[in-house]
Amino acid sequence: MATIKTLVTSLEMCQQSADLLPLLPQNVELKLIANIDISDYKALYAEIGQNYCWTSRLLITDDELLKIIHNPNVQIYQLIENDRPIGFFELSQKNMPRSVEISFIGLVDSAIGRGLGRLLAQYAIAHAWAAKPNRIIIQTCTLDHKRALPLYQKLGFKAYNRHVTEFKISND
């Protein structure tokens, strides 16, 4: 197990935009996945996160992970193209009753560069506002896709905290 340092930026959105959601492309749908199968979750999480050092959900036990992803205050949506999951976002209210956190959001490599990241983020924001929070929060770090932070800022998120942290990563 190795350790890597990264700059984490915490962002918030305190006002809902009046922008209309764009239509999903043909053969693409967004689905709420209730009680997602843990192996399906871990496979998609690992595929999306392989280039960005996403490890936190892979370093905990299955029981710990199930407590998180099957929590009634957590919602997991998958972006599906031709019956194959190509992305997901996870919304969480469990630690902040007046906030909704976009805990994870991402796309598989083959879906990057097609405008689907912006689309997925717009749908994540819309679903987060549906819970009527005071704010939506999201974090990104220097290990994430290089367009993540600029995208979040273009969509209306404002940085409220930055700090350096260390992540444990697998040597594999």
MODELLER restraints for C-alpha pairs under 7 A, 6 or more apart:
rsr = mdl.restraints
at = mdl.atoms
rsr.add(forms.Gaussian(group=physical.xy_distance, feature=features.Distance(at['CA:1:A'], at['CA:168:A']), mean=6.41, stdev=0.5))
rsr.add(forms.Gaussian(group=physical.xy_distance, feature=features.Distance(at['CA:1:A'], at['CA:169:A']), mean=5.78, stdev=0.5))
rsr.add(forms.Gaussian(group=physical.xy_distance, feature=features.Distance(at['CA:1:A'], at['CA:170:A']), mean=4.90, stdev=0.5))
rsr.add(forms.Gaussian(group=physical.xy_distance, feature=features.Distance(at['CA:1:A'], at['CA:171:A']), mean=5.55, stdev=0.5))
rsr.add(forms.Gaussian(group=physical.xy_distance, feature=features.Distance(at['CA:2:A'], at['CA:168:A']), mean=5.68, stdev=0.5))
rsr.add(forms.Gaussian(group=physical.xy_distance, feature=features.Distance(at['CA:2:A'], at['CA:169:A']), mean=5.29, stdev=0.5))
rsr.add(forms.Gaussian(group=physical.xy_distance, feature=features.Distance(at['CA:2:A'], at['CA:170:A']), mean=6.20, stdev=0.5))
rsr.add(forms.Gaussian(group=physical.xy_distance, feature=features.Distance(at['CA:2:A'], at['CA:171:A']), mean=6.17, stdev=0.5))
rsr.add(forms.Gaussian(group=physical.xy_distance, feature=features.Distance(at['CA:3:A'], at['CA:166:A']), mean=6.27, stdev=0.5))
rsr.add(forms.Gaussian(group=physical.xy_distance, feature=features.Distance(at['CA:3:A'], at['CA:167:A']), mean=5.51, stdev=0.5))
rsr.add(forms.Gaussian(group=physical.xy_distance, feature=features.Distance(at['CA:3:A'], at['CA:168:A']), mean=4.54, stdev=0.5))
rsr.add(forms.Gaussian(group=physical.xy_distance, feature=features.Distance(at['CA:3:A'], at['CA:169:A']), mean=5.94, stdev=0.5))
rsr.add(forms.Gaussian(group=physical.xy_distance, feature=features.Distance(at['CA:4:A'], at['CA:166:A']), mean=5.42, stdev=0.5))
rsr.add(forms.Gaussian(group=physical.xy_distance, feature=features.Distance(at['CA:4:A'], at['CA:167:A']), mean=5.38, stdev=0.5))
rsr.add(forms.Gaussian(group=physical.xy_distance, feature=features.Distance(at['CA:4:A'], at['CA:168:A']), mean=6.55, stdev=0.5))
rsr.add(forms.Gaussian(group=physical.xy_distance, feature=features.Distance(at['CA:5:A'], at['CA:164:A']), mean=6.65, stdev=0.5))
rsr.add(forms.Gaussian(group=physical.xy_distance, feature=features.Distance(at['CA:5:A'], at['CA:165:A']), mean=5.59, stdev=0.5))
rsr.add(forms.Gaussian(group=physical.xy_distance, feature=features.Distance(at['CA:5:A'], at['CA:166:A']), mean=4.38, stdev=0.5))
rsr.add(forms.Gaussian(group=physical.xy_distance, feature=features.Distance(at['CA:5:A'], at['CA:167:A']), mean=6.41, stdev=0.5))
rsr.add(forms.Gaussian(group=physical.xy_distance, feature=features.Distance(at['CA:6:A'], at['CA:141:A']), mean=6.29, stdev=0.5))
rsr.add(forms.Gaussian(group=physical.xy_distance, feature=features.Distance(at['CA:6:A'], at['CA:142:A']), mean=5.74, stdev=0.5))
rsr.add(forms.Gaussian(group=physical.xy_distance, feature=features.Distance(at['CA:6:A'], at['CA:143:A']), mean=6.64, stdev=0.5))
rsr.add(forms.Gaussian(group=physical.xy_distance, feature=features.Distance(at['CA:6:A'], at['CA:164:A']), mean=5.54, stdev=0.5))
rsr.add(forms.Gaussian(group=physical.xy_distance, feature=features.Distance(at['CA:6:A'], at['CA:165:A']), mean=5.64, stdev=0.5))
rsr.add(forms.Gaussian(group=physical.xy_distance, feature=features.Distance(at['CA:6:A'], at['CA:166:A']), mean=6.34, stdev=0.5))
rsr.add(forms.Gaussian(group=physical.xy_distance, feature=features.Distance(at['CA:7:A'], at['CA:141:A']), mean=5.38, stdev=0.5))
rsr.add(forms.Gaussian(group=physical.xy_distance, feature=features.Distance(at['CA:7:A'], at['CA:142:A']), mean=5.58, stdev=0.5))
rsr.add(forms.Gaussian(group=physical.xy_distance, feature=features.Distance(at['CA:7:A'], at['CA:162:A']), mean=6.83, stdev=0.5))
rsr.add(forms.Gaussian(group=physical.xy_distance, feature=features.Distance(at['CA:7:A'], at['CA:163:A']), mean=5.68, stdev=0.5))
rsr.add(forms.Gaussian(group=physical.xy_distance, feature=features.Distance(at['CA:7:A'], at['CA:164:A']), mean=4.42, stdev=0.5))
rsr.add(forms.Gaussian(group=physical.xy_distance, feature=features.Distance(at['CA:7:A'], at['CA:165:A']), mean=6.47, stdev=0.5))
rsr.add(forms.Gaussian(group=physical.xy_distance, feature=features.Distance(at['CA:8:A'], at['CA:139:A']), mean=6.73, stdev=0.5))
rsr.add(forms.Gaussian(group=physical.xy_distance, feature=features.Distance(at['CA:8:A'], at['CA:140:A']), mean=5.75, stdev=0.5))
rsr.add(forms.Gaussian(group=physical.xy_distance, feature=features.Distance(at['CA:8:A'], at['CA:141:A']), mean=4.22, stdev=0.5))
rsr.add(forms.Gaussian(group=physical.xy_distance, feature=features.Distance(at['CA:8:A'], at['CA:142:A']), mean=6.81, stdev=0.5))
rsr.add(forms.Gaussian(group=physical.xy_distance, feature=features.Distance(at['CA:8:A'], at['CA:162:A']), mean=5.57, stdev=0.5))
rsr.add(forms.Gaussian(group=physical.xy_distance, feature=features.Distance(at['CA:8:A'], at['CA:163:A']), mean=5.41, stdev=0.5))
rsr.add(forms.Gaussian(group=physical.xy_distance, feature=features.Distance(at['CA:8:A'], at['CA:164:A']), mean=5.98, stdev=0.5))
rsr.add(forms.Gaussian(group=physical.xy_distance, feature=features.Distance(at['CA:8:A'], at['CA:165:A']), mean=6.94, stdev=0.5))
rsr.add(forms.Gaussian(group=physical.xy_distance, feature=features.Distance(at['CA:9:A'], at['CA:139:A']), mean=5.61, stdev=0.5))
rsr.add(forms.Gaussian(group=physical.xy_distance, feature=features.Distance(at['CA:9:A'], at['CA:140:A']), mean=5.43, stdev=0.5))
rsr.add(forms.Gaussian(group=physical.xy_distance, feature=features.Distance(at['CA:9:A'], at['CA:141:A']), mean=5.90, stdev=0.5))
rsr.add(forms.Gaussian(group=physical.xy_distance, feature=features.Distance(at['CA:9:A'], at['CA:159:A']), mean=6.52, stdev=0.5))
rsr.add(forms.Gaussian(group=physical.xy_distance, feature=features.Distance(at['CA:9:A'], at['CA:161:A']), mean=5.90, stdev=0.5))
rsr.add(forms.Gaussian(group=physical.xy_distance, feature=features.Distance(at['CA:9:A'], at['CA:162:A']), mean=4.54, stdev=0.5))
rsr.add(forms.Gaussian(group=physical.xy_distance, feature=features.Distance(at['CA:9:A'], at['CA:163:A']), mean=6.82, stdev=0.5))
rsr.add(forms.Gaussian(group=physical.xy_distance, feature=features.Distance(at['CA:10:A'], at['CA:138:A']), mean=6.01, stdev=0.5))
rsr.add(forms.Gaussian(group=physical.xy_distance, feature=features.Distance(at['CA:10:A'], at['CA:139:A']), mean=4.47, stdev=0.5))
rsr.add(forms.Gaussian(group=physical.xy_distance, feature=features.Distance(at['CA:10:A'], at['CA:140:A']), mean=6.71, stdev=0.5))
rsr.add(forms.Gaussian(group=physical.xy_distance, feature=features.Distance(at['CA:10:A'], at['CA:159:A']), mean=5.68, stdev=0.5))
rsr.add(forms.Gaussian(group=physical.xy_distance, feature=features.Distance(at['CA:10:A'], at['CA:160:A']), mean=5.90, stdev=0.5))
rsr.add(forms.Gaussian(group=physical.xy_distance, feature=features.Distance(at['CA:10:A'], at['CA:161:A']), mean=5.12, stdev=0.5))
rsr.add(forms.Gaussian(group=physical.xy_distance, feature=features.Distance(at['CA:10:A'], at['CA:162:A']), mean=6.24, stdev=0.5))
rsr.add(forms.Gaussian(group=physical.xy_distance, feature=features.Distance(at['CA:11:A'], at['CA:137:A']), mean=5.61, stdev=0.5))
rsr.add(forms.Gaussian(group=physical.xy_distance, feature=features.Distance(at['CA:11:A'], at['CA:138:A']), mean=5.38, stdev=0.5))
rsr.add(forms.Gaussian(group=physical.xy_distance, feature=features.Distance(at['CA:11:A'], at['CA:139:A']), mean=6.03, stdev=0.5))
rsr.add(forms.Gaussian(group=physical.xy_distance, feature=features.Distance(at['CA:11:A'], at['CA:157:A']), mean=5.64, stdev=0.5))
rsr.add(forms.Gaussian(group=physical.xy_distance, feature=features.Distance(at['CA:11:A'], at['CA:158:A']), mean=5.12, stdev=0.5))
rsr.add(forms.Gaussian(group=physical.xy_distance, feature=features.Distance(at['CA:11:A'], at['CA:159:A']), mean=4.14, stdev=0.5))
rsr.add(forms.Gaussian(group=physical.xy_distance, feature=features.Distance(at['CA:11:A'], at['CA:160:A']), mean=5.61, stdev=0.5))
rsr.add(forms.Gaussian(group=physical.xy_distance, feature=features.Distance(at['CA:12:A'], at['CA:135:A']), mean=6.49, stdev=0.5))
rsr.add(forms.Gaussian(group=physical.xy_distance, feature=features.Distance(at['CA:12:A'], at['CA:136:A']), mean=5.52, stdev=0.5))
rsr.add(forms.Gaussian(group=physical.xy_distance, feature=features.Distance(at['CA:12:A'], at['CA:137:A']), mean=4.35, stdev=0.5))
rsr.add(forms.Gaussian(group=physical.xy_distance, feature=features.Distance(at['CA:12:A'], at['CA:138:A']), mean=6.46, stdev=0.5))
rsr.add(forms.Gaussian(group=physical.xy_distance, feature=features.Distance(at['CA:12:A'], at['CA:157:A']), mean=5.12, stdev=0.5))
rsr.add(forms.Gaussian(group=physical.xy_distance, feature=features.Distance(at['CA:12:A'], at['CA:158:A']), mean=5.38, stdev=0.5))
rsr.add(forms.Gaussian(group=physical.xy_distance, feature=features.Distance(at['CA:12:A'], at['CA:159:A']), mean=6.45, stdev=0.5))
rsr.add(forms.Gaussian(group=physical.xy_distance, feature=features.Distance(at['CA:12:A'], at['CA:160:A']), mean=6.93, stdev=0.5))
rsr.add(forms.Gaussian(group=physical.xy_distance, feature=features.Distance(at['CA:13:A'], at['CA:135:A']), mean=5.47, stdev=0.5))
rsr.add(forms.Gaussian(group=physical.xy_distance, feature=features.Distance(at['CA:13:A'], at['CA:136:A']), mean=5.14, stdev=0.5))
rsr.add(forms.Gaussian(group=physical.xy_distance, feature=features.Distance(at['CA:13:A'], at['CA:137:A']), mean=6.43, stdev=0.5))
rsr.add(forms.Gaussian(group=physical.xy_distance, feature=features.Distance(at['CA:13:A'], at['CA:156:A']), mean=6.27, stdev=0.5))
rsr.add(forms.Gaussian(group=physical.xy_distance, feature=features.Distance(at['CA:13:A'], at['CA:157:A']), mean=4.71, stdev=0.5))
rsr.add(forms.Gaussian(group=physical.xy_distance, feature=features.Distance(at['CA:13:A'], at['CA:158:A']), mean=6.41, stdev=0.5))
rsr.add(forms.Gaussian(group=physical.xy_distance, feature=features.Distance(at['CA:14:A'], at['CA:134:A']), mean=6.20, stdev=0.5))
rsr.add(forms.Gaussian(group=physical.xy_distance, feature=features.Distance(at['CA:14:A'], at['CA:135:A']), mean=4.39, stdev=0.5))
rsr.add(forms.Gaussian(group=physical.xy_distance, feature=features.Distance(at['CA:14:A'], at['CA:136:A']), mean=6.59, stdev=0.5))
rsr.add(forms.Gaussian(group=physical.xy_distance, feature=features.Distance(at['CA:16:A'], at['CA:129:A']), mean=6.98, stdev=0.5))
rsr.add(forms.Gaussian(group=physical.xy_distance, feature=features.Distance(at['CA:21:A'], at['CA:122:A']), mean=6.85, stdev=0.5))
rsr.add(forms.Gaussian(group=physical.xy_distance, feature=features.Distance(at['CA:27:A'], at['CA:81:A']), mean=5.50, stdev=0.5))
rsr.add(forms.Gaussian(group=physical.xy_distance, feature=features.Distance(at['CA:27:A'], at['CA:82:A']), mean=5.47, stdev=0.5))
rsr.add(forms.Gaussian(group=physical.xy_distance, feature=features.Distance(at['CA:28:A'], at['CA:79:A']), mean=6.93, stdev=0.5))
rsr.add(forms.Gaussian(group=physical.xy_distance, feature=features.Distance(at['CA:28:A'], at['CA:80:A']), mean=5.48, stdev=0.5))
rsr.add(forms.Gaussian(group=physical.xy_distance, feature=features.Distance(at['CA:28:A'], at['CA:81:A']), mean=4.35, stdev=0.5))
rsr.add(forms.Gaussian(group=physical.xy_distance, feature=features.Distance(at['CA:28:A'], at['CA:82:A']), mean=6.66, stdev=0.5))
rsr.add(forms.Gaussian(group=physical.xy_distance, feature=features.Distance(at['CA:29:A'], at['CA:79:A']), mean=5.84, stdev=0.5))
rsr.add(forms.Gaussian(group=physical.xy_distance, feature=features.Distance(at['CA:29:A'], at['CA:80:A']), mean=5.24, stdev=0.5))
rsr.add(forms.Gaussian(group=physical.xy_distance, feature=features.Distance(at['CA:29:A'], at['CA:81:A']), mean=6.54, stdev=0.5))
rsr.add(forms.Gaussian(group=physical.xy_distance, feature=features.Distance(at['CA:30:A'], at['CA:77:A']), mean=6.52, stdev=0.5))
rsr.add(forms.Gaussian(group=physical.xy_distance, feature=features.Distance(at['CA:30:A'], at['CA:78:A']), mean=5.66, stdev=0.5))
rsr.add(forms.Gaussian(group=physical.xy_distance, feature=features.Distance(at['CA:30:A'], at['CA:79:A']), mean=4.61, stdev=0.5))
rsr.add(forms.Gaussian(group=physical.xy_distance, feature=features.Distance(at['CA:30:A'], at['CA:80:A']), mean=6.14, stdev=0.5))
rsr.add(forms.Gaussian(group=physical.xy_distance, feature=features.Distance(at['CA:31:A'], at['CA:77:A']), mean=5.31, stdev=0.5))
rsr.add(forms.Gaussian(group=physical.xy_distance, feature=features.Distance(at['CA:31:A'], at['CA:78:A']), mean=5.33, stdev=0.5))
rsr.add(forms.Gaussian(group=physical.xy_distance, feature=features.Distance(at['CA:31:A'], at['CA:79:A']), mean=6.61, stdev=0.5))
rsr.add(forms.Gaussian(group=physical.xy_distance, feature=features.Distance(at['CA:32:A'], at['CA:76:A']), mean=5.89, stdev=0.5))
rsr.add(forms.Gaussian(group=physical.xy_distance, feature=features.Distance(at['CA:32:A'], at['CA:77:A']), mean=4.33, stdev=0.5))
rsr.add(forms.Gaussian(group=physical.xy_distance, feature=features.Distance(at['CA:32:A'], at['CA:78:A']), mean=6.52, stdev=0.5))
rsr.add(forms.Gaussian(group=physical.xy_distance, feature=features.Distance(at['CA:33:A'], at['CA:76:A']), mean=5.67, stdev=0.5))
rsr.add(forms.Gaussian(group=physical.xy_distance, feature=features.Distance(at['CA:33:A'], at['CA:77:A']), mean=5.71, stdev=0.5))
rsr.add(forms.Gaussian(group=physical.xy_distance, feature=features.Distance(at['CA:33:A'], at['CA:78:A']), mean=6.89, stdev=0.5))
rsr.add(forms.Gaussian(group=physical.xy_distance, feature=features.Distance(at['CA:35:A'], at['CA:70:A']), mean=5.39, stdev=0.5))
rsr.add(forms.Gaussian(group=physical.xy_distance, feature=features.Distance(at['CA:38:A'], at['CA:66:A']), mean=6.91, stdev=0.5))
rsr.add(forms.Gaussian(group=physical.xy_distance, feature=features.Distance(at['CA:47:A'], at['CA:108:A']), mean=6.32, stdev=0.5))
rsr.add(forms.Gaussian(group=physical.xy_distance, feature=features.Distance(at['CA:48:A'], at['CA:106:A']), mean=6.16, stdev=0.5))
rsr.add(forms.Gaussian(group=physical.xy_distance, feature=features.Distance(at['CA:48:A'], at['CA:107:A']), mean=5.66, stdev=0.5))
rsr.add(forms.Gaussian(group=physical.xy_distance, feature=features.Distance(at['CA:48:A'], at['CA:108:A']), mean=4.74, stdev=0.5))
rsr.add(forms.Gaussian(group=physical.xy_distance, feature=features.Distance(at['CA:52:A'], at['CA:143:A']), mean=5.26, stdev=0.5))
rsr.add(forms.Gaussian(group=physical.xy_distance, feature=features.Distance(at['CA:52:A'], at['CA:144:A']), mean=5.09, stdev=0.5))
rsr.add(forms.Gaussian(group=physical.xy_distance, feature=features.Distance(at['CA:52:A'], at['CA:145:A']), mean=6.94, stdev=0.5))
rsr.add(forms.Gaussian(group=physical.xy_distance, feature=features.Distance(at['CA:53:A'], at['CA:143:A']), mean=6.73, stdev=0.5))
rsr.add(forms.Gaussian(group=physical.xy_distance, feature=features.Distance(at['CA:53:A'], at['CA:169:A']), mean=6.63, stdev=0.5))
rsr.add(forms.Gaussian(group=physical.xy_distance, feature=features.Distance(at['CA:55:A'], at['CA:169:A']), mean=6.23, stdev=0.5))
rsr.add(forms.Gaussian(group=physical.xy_distance, feature=features.Distance(at['CA:57:A'], at['CA:65:A']), mean=6.62, stdev=0.5))
rsr.add(forms.Gaussian(group=physical.xy_distance, feature=features.Distance(at['CA:73:A'], at['CA:92:A']), mean=5.87, stdev=0.5))
rsr.add(forms.Gaussian(group=physical.xy_distance, feature=features.Distance(at['CA:73:A'], at['CA:93:A']), mean=5.32, stdev=0.5))
rsr.add(forms.Gaussian(group=physical.xy_distance, feature=features.Distance(at['CA:73:A'], at['CA:94:A']), mean=5.38, stdev=0.5))
rsr.add(forms.Gaussian(group=physical.xy_distance, feature=features.Distance(at['CA:74:A'], at['CA:90:A']), mean=6.94, stdev=0.5))
rsr.add(forms.Gaussian(group=physical.xy_distance, feature=features.Distance(at['CA:74:A'], at['CA:91:A']), mean=5.57, stdev=0.5))
rsr.add(forms.Gaussian(group=physical.xy_distance, feature=features.Distance(at['CA:74:A'], at['CA:92:A']), mean=4.51, stdev=0.5))
rsr.add(forms.Gaussian(group=physical.xy_distance, feature=features.Distance(at['CA:74:A'], at['CA:93:A']), mean=6.51, stdev=0.5))
rsr.add(forms.Gaussian(group=physical.xy_distance, feature=features.Distance(at['CA:75:A'], at['CA:90:A']), mean=5.67, stdev=0.5))
rsr.add(forms.Gaussian(group=physical.xy_distance, feature=features.Distance(at['CA:75:A'], at['CA:91:A']), mean=5.14, stdev=0.5))
rsr.add(forms.Gaussian(group=physical.xy_distance, feature=features.Distance(at['CA:75:A'], at['CA:92:A']), mean=6.60, stdev=0.5))
rsr.add(forms.Gaussian(group=physical.xy_distance, feature=features.Distance(at['CA:76:A'], at['CA:88:A']), mean=6.99, stdev=0.5))
rsr.add(forms.Gaussian(group=physical.xy_distance, feature=features.Distance(at['CA:76:A'], at['CA:89:A']), mean=5.88, stdev=0.5))
rsr.add(forms.Gaussian(group=physical.xy_distance, feature=features.Distance(at['CA:76:A'], at['CA:90:A']), mean=4.48, stdev=0.5))
rsr.add(forms.Gaussian(group=physical.xy_distance, feature=features.Distance(at['CA:76:A'], at['CA:91:A']), mean=6.46, stdev=0.5))
rsr.add(forms.Gaussian(group=physical.xy_distance, feature=features.Distance(at['CA:77:A'], at['CA:88:A']), mean=5.45, stdev=0.5))
rsr.add(forms.Gaussian(group=physical.xy_distance, feature=features.Distance(at['CA:77:A'], at['CA:89:A']), mean=5.46, stdev=0.5))
rsr.add(forms.Gaussian(group=physical.xy_distance, feature=features.Distance(at['CA:77:A'], at['CA:90:A']), mean=6.44, stdev=0.5))
rsr.add(forms.Gaussian(group=physical.xy_distance, feature=features.Distance(at['CA:78:A'], at['CA:85:A']), mean=6.17, stdev=0.5))
rsr.add(forms.Gaussian(group=physical.xy_distance, feature=features.Distance(at['CA:78:A'], at['CA:87:A']), mean=5.70, stdev=0.5))
rsr.add(forms.Gaussian(group=physical.xy_distance, feature=features.Distance(at['CA:78:A'], at['CA:88:A']), mean=4.21, stdev=0.5))
rsr.add(forms.Gaussian(group=physical.xy_distance, feature=features.Distance(at['CA:78:A'], at['CA:89:A']), mean=6.66, stdev=0.5))
rsr.add(forms.Gaussian(group=physical.xy_distance, feature=features.Distance(at['CA:79:A'], at['CA:85:A']), mean=5.74, stdev=0.5))
rsr.add(forms.Gaussian(group=physical.xy_distance, feature=features.Distance(at['CA:79:A'], at['CA:86:A']), mean=5.68, stdev=0.5))
rsr.add(forms.Gaussian(group=physical.xy_distance, feature=features.Distance(at['CA:79:A'], at['CA:87:A']), mean=4.88, stdev=0.5))
rsr.add(forms.Gaussian(group=physical.xy_distance, feature=features.Distance(at['CA:79:A'], at['CA:88:A']), mean=5.60, stdev=0.5))
rsr.add(forms.Gaussian(group=physical.xy_distance, feature=features.Distance(at['CA:80:A'], at['CA:86:A']), mean=5.60, stdev=0.5))
rsr.add(forms.Gaussian(group=physical.xy_distance, feature=features.Distance(at['CA:86:A'], at['CA:107:A']), mean=5.70, stdev=0.5))
rsr.add(forms.Gaussian(group=physical.xy_distance, feature=features.Distance(at['CA:86:A'], at['CA:108:A']), mean=5.34, stdev=0.5))
rsr.add(forms.Gaussian(group=physical.xy_distance, feature=features.Distance(at['CA:86:A'], at['CA:111:A']), mean=6.48, stdev=0.5))
rsr.add(forms.Gaussian(group=physical.xy_distance, feature=features.Distance(at['CA:87:A'], at['CA:106:A']), mean=5.46, stdev=0.5))
rsr.add(forms.Gaussian(group=physical.xy_distance, feature=features.Distance(at['CA:87:A'], at['CA:107:A']), mean=4.06, stdev=0.5))
rsr.add(forms.Gaussian(group=physical.xy_distance, feature=features.Distance(at['CA:87:A'], at['CA:108:A']), mean=5.97, stdev=0.5))
rsr.add(forms.Gaussian(group=physical.xy_distance, feature=features.Distance(at['CA:88:A'], at['CA:105:A']), mean=5.65, stdev=0.5))
rsr.add(forms.Gaussian(group=physical.xy_distance, feature=features.Distance(at['CA:88:A'], at['CA:106:A']), mean=5.81, stdev=0.5))
rsr.add(forms.Gaussian(group=physical.xy_distance, feature=features.Distance(at['CA:88:A'], at['CA:107:A']), mean=6.75, stdev=0.5))
rsr.add(forms.Gaussian(group=physical.xy_distance, feature=features.Distance(at['CA:89:A'], at['CA:102:A']), mean=6.95, stdev=0.5))
rsr.add(forms.Gaussian(group=physical.xy_distance, feature=features.Distance(at['CA:89:A'], at['CA:104:A']), mean=5.35, stdev=0.5))
rsr.add(forms.Gaussian(group=physical.xy_distance, feature=features.Distance(at['CA:89:A'], at['CA:105:A']), mean=4.15, stdev=0.5))
rsr.add(forms.Gaussian(group=physical.xy_distance, feature=features.Distance(at['CA:89:A'], at['CA:106:A']), mean=6.66, stdev=0.5))
rsr.add(forms.Gaussian(group=physical.xy_distance, feature=features.Distance(at['CA:89:A'], at['CA:124:A']), mean=6.54, stdev=0.5))
rsr.add(forms.Gaussian(group=physical.xy_distance, feature=features.Distance(at['CA:90:A'], at['CA:102:A']), mean=5.79, stdev=0.5))
rsr.add(forms.Gaussian(group=physical.xy_distance, feature=features.Distance(at['CA:90:A'], at['CA:103:A']), mean=5.43, stdev=0.5))
rsr.add(forms.Gaussian(group=physical.xy_distance, feature=features.Distance(at['CA:90:A'], at['CA:104:A']), mean=5.19, stdev=0.5))
rsr.add(forms.Gaussian(group=physical.xy_distance, feature=features.Distance(at['CA:90:A'], at['CA:105:A']), mean=6.52, stdev=0.5))
rsr.add(forms.Gaussian(group=physical.xy_distance, feature=features.Distance(at['CA:91:A'], at['CA:100:A']), mean=6.50, stdev=0.5))
rsr.add(forms.Gaussian(group=physical.xy_distance, feature=features.Distance(at['CA:91:A'], at['CA:101:A']), mean=5.58, stdev=0.5))
rsr.add(forms.Gaussian(group=physical.xy_distance, feature=features.Distance(at['CA:91:A'], at['CA:102:A']), mean=4.72, stdev=0.5))
rsr.add(forms.Gaussian(group=physical.xy_distance, feature=features.Distance(at['CA:91:A'], at['CA:103:A']), mean=5.82, stdev=0.5))
rsr.add(forms.Gaussian(group=physical.xy_distance, feature=features.Distance(at['CA:91:A'], at['CA:128:A']), mean=6.78, stdev=0.5))
rsr.add(forms.Gaussian(group=physical.xy_distance, feature=features.Distance(at['CA:92:A'], at['CA:100:A']), mean=5.64, stdev=0.5))
rsr.add(forms.Gaussian(group=physical.xy_distance, feature=features.Distance(at['CA:92:A'], at['CA:101:A']), mean=5.13, stdev=0.5))
rsr.add(forms.Gaussian(group=physical.xy_distance, feature=features.Distance(at['CA:92:A'], at['CA:102:A']), mean=6.56, stdev=0.5))
rsr.add(forms.Gaussian(group=physical.xy_distance, feature=features.Distance(at['CA:92:A'], at['CA:103:A']), mean=6.49, stdev=0.5))
rsr.add(forms.Gaussian(group=physical.xy_distance, feature=features.Distance(at['CA:93:A'], at['CA:99:A']), mean=6.32, stdev=0.5))
rsr.add(forms.Gaussian(group=physical.xy_distance, feature=features.Distance(at['CA:93:A'], at['CA:100:A']), mean=4.96, stdev=0.5))
rsr.add(forms.Gaussian(group=physical.xy_distance, feature=features.Distance(at['CA:93:A'], at['CA:101:A']), mean=6.49, stdev=0.5))
rsr.add(forms.Gaussian(group=physical.xy_distance, feature=features.Distance(at['CA:98:A'], at['CA:133:A']), mean=4.98, stdev=0.5))
rsr.add(forms.Gaussian(group=physical.xy_distance, feature=features.Distance(at['CA:98:A'], at['CA:134:A']), mean=5.59, stdev=0.5))
rsr.add(forms.Gaussian(group=physical.xy_distance, feature=features.Distance(at['CA:99:A'], at['CA:133:A']), mean=5.05, stdev=0.5))
rsr.add(forms.Gaussian(group=physical.xy_distance, feature=features.Distance(at['CA:99:A'], at['CA:134:A']), mean=5.85, stdev=0.5))
rsr.add(forms.Gaussian(group=physical.xy_distance, feature=features.Distance(at['CA:99:A'], at['CA:135:A']), mean=5.10, stdev=0.5))
rsr.add(forms.Gaussian(group=physical.xy_distance, feature=features.Distance(at['CA:99:A'], at['CA:136:A']), mean=5.62, stdev=0.5))
rsr.add(forms.Gaussian(group=physical.xy_distance, feature=features.Distance(at['CA:100:A'], at['CA:128:A']), mean=6.01, stdev=0.5))
rsr.add(forms.Gaussian(group=physical.xy_distance, feature=features.Distance(at['CA:100:A'], at['CA:133:A']), mean=6.30, stdev=0.5))
rsr.add(forms.Gaussian(group=physical.xy_distance, feature=features.Distance(at['CA:100:A'], at['CA:135:A']), mean=6.66, stdev=0.5))
rsr.add(forms.Gaussian(group=physical.xy_distance, feature=features.Distance(at['CA:100:A'], at['CA:136:A']), mean=4.89, stdev=0.5))
rsr.add(forms.Gaussian(group=physical.xy_distance, feature=features.Distance(at['CA:100:A'], at['CA:137:A']), mean=6.30, stdev=0.5))
rsr.add(forms.Gaussian(group=physical.xy_distance, feature=features.Distance(at['CA:101:A'], at['CA:136:A']), mean=5.70, stdev=0.5))
rsr.add(forms.Gaussian(group=physical.xy_distance, feature=features.Distance(at['CA:101:A'], at['CA:137:A']), mean=4.74, stdev=0.5))
rsr.add(forms.Gaussian(group=physical.xy_distance, feature=features.Distance(at['CA:101:A'], at['CA:138:A']), mean=5.72, stdev=0.5))
rsr.add(forms.Gaussian(group=physical.xy_distance, feature=features.Distance(at['CA:102:A'], at['CA:137:A']), mean=6.30, stdev=0.5))
rsr.add(forms.Gaussian(group=physical.xy_distance, feature=features.Distance(at['CA:102:A'], at['CA:138:A']), mean=5.18, stdev=0.5))
rsr.add(forms.Gaussian(group=physical.xy_distance, feature=features.Distance(at['CA:103:A'], at['CA:138:A']), mean=6.55, stdev=0.5))
rsr.add(forms.Gaussian(group=physical.xy_distance, feature=features.Distance(at['CA:107:A'], at['CA:117:A']), mean=6.81, stdev=0.5))
rsr.add(forms.Gaussian(group=physical.xy_distance, feature=features.Distance(at['CA:118:A'], at['CA:151:A']), mean=6.97, stdev=0.5))
rsr.add(forms.Gaussian(group=physical.xy_distance, feature=features.Distance(at['CA:128:A'], at['CA:136:A']), mean=6.82, stdev=0.5))
rsr.add(forms.Gaussian(group=physical.xy_distance, feature=features.Distance(at['CA:140:A'], at['CA:149:A']), mean=6.53, stdev=0.5))
